[in-house]
Amino acid sequence: MRVEQVPRGRCSALAQLEPAFITCQAVLTEACFLYARAGGDPAKIIGKVRQGLLDATFTLASEAAAIELPMRRYGRSVIPLISPW
């Protein structure tokens, strides 16, 4: 979805969030791939890490207990790993 296609309410809500946004290397890799496929320069995404806007220190191992609990609670339901627990 392009920025101009995002409803105004979502853009204003996103603008109110404070960086750094926590992510992981797998997400950055996929973001770079998708951005390049759409014609963008993936180095811009990595630049956001350098600028401190993205924090790529997340590891599943360190958060496994917090993630496992809702996965067990909700069974086979889809649980996105980006949801705050």
N, C-alpha and C positions, 0 to 999 in steps of 0.2 A: 504494500500500500504506500503510495506516495504521500508526502506531507500535505499536499493540497487536497487529498482525498480524506484526510483524518478529520472527523467532526471537531468543531471549534472547542467544545467542552473538554475533549481529550487533550488537545494541544495546550490549553490553559492549565489543566491539571498537571501535565508533564512539566510545564514551565515553572511550576511552583516547587518541584522537587529539588532537593539539594544534592549536588554531586558529592562524592563519587558514587557511581552506581556499581554495585558488586556484580561481578560476572566470573566466568571461568575461561580457561584456554579453549575448551571445546566450542563454547558459544562465540568467542572471538574468531575462531577459525571458520565457523559456519557463516558468521556475519561478513567476514572478508570475502569468502567465496560468493555469497549471494550479491554483495555490493559490486564485486567485479563483474559478475554475470549481467548485472543491470547497467553496466557501463561506468561504474564509479571507480575511484582509486582506492583500493583496500588499505593503502598506507595511511589514509586519513583516519581509519578506524584505530589502527595501532597508535597513531598520533594522539588519539584521545586518552589512551593509557598513559603515554608519556606526559601529557598535560595534567594528569590526575583526575580526569573526568570519569574514567572507568577504572575500577579496582579489580584486577584479575587474580586476586589472591584466594578466591573461593576454591575449596576442595571438598568434594563430596565426603571424603573420609572424615574430615573434622566436623561435619554436620550430620553424619549418618543417623545418629540416634534421634535427632530432632525431625528428620525427614521420614524415618522408618515408622514412627508412631502414627502419624495421620494416614500413611499408606496402609498400615495394618487396620486402622479404624475404619477406613472407607473402602477396604477391599479392592476390588478390581476397577473401581472408578478411576477415571483419569485424574491424576493429581499433577498439575504443572509444577516443576521445581522452582519456578519463579515466584510462587505465592508466598507471602509472609506467613509463617506459622506463629 
